[in-house]
């Protein structure tokens, strides 16, 4: 199946004006994230992707509802815990529960009406589609030391033999519940609730400090 666009209309002038007023949950820490970047052998960097598209979908796999959603997405929904499907740099789906999924598109910002196309596909069928873009922000941690940073406060086993590229789970970072998606060899996407963004960013930056210093032989 070919990948489809989730929204078919461009934001109008009013929507564009309102969009300029939005402030990302971790925007006030953008400079701190940039200043904390470490290059070289022990590299680590953190950035926020503000207002990434996030749609919550409820549909039972194998039913007409799931098939309708998959027909719009252009790919199958994940079938088990830890799975993700689709294009990680475009539209993709994360497994949340047996009949619950998070559809994400980090390539562009959310606009009004994001959920409409999928909602129309479900018309008359059991299921639900909600725009959850304001619920969580998207933080991306990259670099050679990214896994080591996360392992300081994440109870999940992040070794590559268990946490392969494409794996996505609900876990914790420090005391904060997050979704964690390994989207590349050295790239991890972290989804905290918007209200916890400040704490999570500061926690990650603190956990990254040691990698800015030369490694002791």
N, C-alpha and C positions, 0 to 999 in steps of 0.2 A: 504494500500500500504506500502511496506517495504521501509525504508529510503535508498537512494542511496548515493554514494560518488560523489561529484561534479567533481572531477578530478581523472583520472585513472593512471597517470604517475608520477613517482618520479622525482624531479628536478635533472638535470645532474650536473656534477662536476662544469661546468662553472656557472650555475645558483646558486649552493651552494656557490661558491666563491663570486659572486656578492651580495648574500643575506647577507653575513657577513659585507658588506660595508654599508648596510642600517642603518639609524639612525631614530628611532621613533620620532615623533613630540614632545613628552614630555619626552624624555629620559633624558634630562639635569635636569629634576625635580624629577627623581626617588627617590633620597635620601631625598629630601624635603617631598615627599609624605610619605615615610617610617617614617621619624621623626615626622610627624604630626599625626600619627595614635593614636587614643584614644581608650583605652580598658575600660571594665567595663560597668556600667549602662548607661553611655552616649556615648557609643562607636560610632566611625565613622572612616572609612578608605577609602583611594582613591588609585587606581592603574590604570596603563595603560596596555592594551592588545595590543602590537604592531603588526601591519600588519595583523590584523584579516581579513578574507575573506569577501568582500562586493561586491555583484554583483547587478547592477541595471537592472531590468527587466521591459519591457513594453509589456503588453498583455491584451487584453480585456477578462474579466472573462466570462466563458461559451462558449468560442470559441475554435476551434481546437488549436490555439496558446497557450492559457492558459492550455488546457488539456495536450499538449506536455510538457510544463514546469512542470506541476504537476506530470506527469509520471516519470520524471527524479528526482524530489525532493522527491517523495514518500509521499507527503501530499498536501492538498489543499491550494491554495493561500488565504490570508485574503479577506473577502468580504466587509468589511466596515471600516470606520475611527476608528482608535484606536486599531484595531485587530492585533494580531500576531499569526502565526501558526507554527507548527513544534516543534523541540526540542530546547529550549533556550540555552542549553549547547552544542548543535551541530548545524546542519543546520536548520535554521528557516527563516521565511519571515515576514517582517514588511510592513504594509499598508502605502503607501505614497500618493497615489491618486487612483481614480477609475480604472485606468489601469496601475498603476505604483507601483512597489514593490522593496524593498531592501532585497536581500537574504544575510544572514549573517552566518558565521561559526566561532565562537570565539575559537574553540577548537584547531585550527592550524593556521599557518601563510600562507599568500597568496604566491602562486608560479606562474610562467609563465604558461599561458594556462588555468587559472581558468574558464574563460567563455566559453571555447570551447564546452564542452559537451552540455550546454544549447543552444548555438548558433546552433549547429548541429541539435538539436531537433526542432529548429524553421526554418530549411532550407525550403524555399519556402512558408513559412507562414508569415502573418503580425506580426510584433513585433520586439523587440530589446533586446539584452543582452550585457551589458558592464561591464568590470571589473573596479569597483570604489574603490578598496581597498586603494588606495593612497589618495582618496578624503577626507575622514574623519578618525580620530583616534577614538579608543574606550576607554573610561574611565569608570571605575566601582566604584560606591560609595556604601559602605555597612555600616551596623551598626544600632543601635537603634536610632541614631540621624540623619540618612541619609536624611529622609524626611524633618526634621526641617532645615537642611542645605540648601536643594534645595528651600524650601519655602521662603528663604530670597531674592531670585531673580528670581523665576520662576512664571509667571502670571497664569499658569494653576492650576486648583484645583487638588491637589495631595492627597486629603483625600481618604482612601481606598474604601469608598463606591462609589467613582467616578473613581479613578485611581487604579483599581484592578491589581493583578499580571497578567502579560501578556499584559497589555495596552502599546501601543507605539504611540507617537504623535510627530508632529513637533511643537516646542515651542521656548522659549528663556530662556537663563540663563544669568541674567544681560542684557547686550545689544547684546549678541551673539546668533544667531539662532543655534539651536541644534535639534537633534532627541533625545527623551527621552523614554526609554523602562524600565518599571518596570519588571525586570526579576526574582524577588524573593520577599519573604515577606519583607526583609530588604535589597534588592539589586536593584540598579538603574543603568542602562547603559546609558551613555551620549555620543553622537556622535557629536562633534564639527568639523568644517572644520579643516584640519591639520594646516592651518595658524593661527587659533585661539586657538590652544591647549595650548600654553603657558599662554594666558590670562585666559582661563577657569580653568586650574589647579590652578593658583595663586588665582583666585576668590574663588574657593571651599576651598582651604586651609585657606584663610582669614576668610571665613564664618564658618569654623570649629573650630577656635581658642577658642571660648567661652566654647566649650564642654570639653576642656582639663582641665578646672578649676572646683573645687568642686561646686556643685549646692548650691546656697544660699537658706536657708530655707525660 
